[in-house]
Amino acid sequence: VACEDLKMKTAELIEQTEDELQESCRSTRREILNFKAHKGIGEAVDHPLRVRILRRELARIKTVMQQRGIRENG
């Protein structure tokens, strides 16, 4: 089931426009940084594996961007 979810997510990313991909990249980076900041100051973490999921999502976004020749802004 997990592989099917990843395929669906990749398919959704492929359908996104250049601006949508760049915004997804920025928001995912922000979410990773916020997660790490909250963890760093000792706050309880709701879902400990969330950062791993976010990193993989960011990698998928960046892969689609690279395949299309889209440069990262920021």
C-alpha positions as CSV (number, residue, x, y, z in Angstrom):
1,V,0.0,0.0,0.0
2,A,2.9,2.4,0.8
3,C,4.3,2.0,-2.7
4,E,1.0,2.9,-4.2
5,D,0.8,6.0,-2.2
6,L,4.3,7.1,-3.4
7,K,3.3,6.5,-7.0
8,M,0.2,8.5,-6.6
9,K,2.1,11.3,-5.0
10,T,4.7,11.3,-7.8
11,A,1.9,11.4,-10.4
12,E,0.4,14.4,-8.6
13,L,3.7,16.1,-8.7
14,I,4.1,15.5,-12.4
15,E,0.8,17.3,-13.0
16,Q,1.8,20.4,-11.1
17,T,3.0,23.6,-12.8
18,E,6.5,25.0,-12.3
19,D,5.2,27.6,-9.8
20,E,3.3,24.9,-7.8
21,L,6.4,22.7,-7.7
22,Q,8.6,25.6,-6.4
23,E,6.0,26.4,-3.7
24,S,5.8,22.7,-2.7
25,C,9.6,22.7,-2.4
26,R,9.6,25.8,-0.3
27,S,6.8,24.7,2.0
28,T,8.3,21.3,2.5
29,R,11.7,22.8,3.4
30,R,10.0,25.1,5.9
31,E,8.1,22.2,7.5
32,I,11.3,20.2,7.9
33,L,13.1,23.2,9.5
34,N,10.1,23.9,11.8
35,F,10.0,20.2,12.8
36,K,13.7,20.2,13.6
37,A,13.5,23.4,15.5
38,H,10.6,22.1,17.7
39,K,12.5,18.9,18.3
40,G,15.7,20.8,19.1
41,I,14.1,22.9,21.9
42,G,12.7,19.7,23.5
43,E,9.0,20.0,22.5
44,A,7.1,16.7,22.2
45,V,6.9,15.5,18.7
46,D,3.5,14.3,17.4
47,H,4.8,11.9,14.7
48,P,8.6,11.1,15.0
49,L,8.8,9.7,11.5
50,R,7.4,12.8,9.9
51,V,10.8,14.3,9.1
52,R,11.7,11.2,7.2
53,I,8.5,11.3,5.2
54,L,9.1,15.0,4.5
55,R,12.7,14.5,3.3
56,R,11.5,11.8,0.9
57,E,8.7,14.1,-0.4
58,L,11.2,16.9,-0.9
59,A,13.5,14.4,-2.9
60,R,10.5,13.5,-5.1
61,I,9.7,17.2,-5.7
62,K,13.3,18.0,-6.6
63,T,13.5,14.9,-8.9
64,V,10.5,16.1,-10.9
65,M,11.9,19.6,-11.0
66,Q,15.3,18.3,-12.3
67,Q,13.6,16.2,-14.9
68,R,11.8,19.3,-16.2
69,G,14.9,21.5,-16.0
70,I,13.3,23.7,-13.4
71,R,15.8,25.6,-11.2
72,E,15.2,26.0,-7.4
73,N,14.5,29.5,-6.3
74,G,15.7,30.2,-2.7
